[in-house]
Amino acid sequence: MAEPALTLRHFFERARAGQLTAVRCRECGELAIPPKELCPACYERAWEPVPLGGEGTIASYTVIRVAPRAFMADAPYAVAAVKLREGVSILGRIVDLPLERLAVGLAVRFRPIVRDSQTAIGFGPA
């Protein structure tokens, strides 16, 4: 089997460095984020990495008030589905925005969340 164009490890390494990266299928043009094994449109494994601008809008969100033990000190916080300008959507934690300002359609920008050796996807004010 061929080596993936972008592994999850590389995806998060790039995110940690401030670059949000998707993969595009060379067969049908489908864009996907985070990287996947198979293209959801044509089931091929013909991916190539594509850097994204990181700007988008909140499509949906939820406020976490009772958090898992590892994140209890952070509660309340919000997680949102963000539709990026390039057309793909990804989940991320909302940072640097008061919860009362959150709204569907609000413009946001990618911000990596780095805690120790872990990197997560975050979005803050555009």
ZITA-V64510 format. One record per backbone hydrogen bond with DSSP energy under -0.5 kcal/mol. NH is the residue of the N-H (numbers start at 0). CO is the residue of the C=O. Records with the same first field share a line. If there is no record, write none. Layout:
NH: CO  CO
This chain:
10: 6
11: 7
12: 8
13: 9
14: 10
15: 11
16: 12
17: 14
18: 13
19: 17
21: 49
22: 31
23: 47
24: 29
25: 45
28: 24
31: 22
38: 43
42: 38
47: 23
49: 21
51: 19
55: 107
56: 82
57: 105
58: 80
59: 80
61: 78
63: 61  76
64: 62
66: 64
70: 67
71: 68
73: 70
74: 70  71
75: 63
76: 63
77: 93
78: 61
79: 91
80: 59
81: 79  89
82: 56  80
83: 81  87
84: 54
86: 83
89: 81
91: 79
92: 120
93: 77
94: 122
100: 97
101: 97  98
104: 57
105: 102
107: 55
108: 123
109: 53
110: 121
112: 119
113: 111
114: 112  117
117: 114
119: 112
121: 110
122: 92
123: 108
125: 106
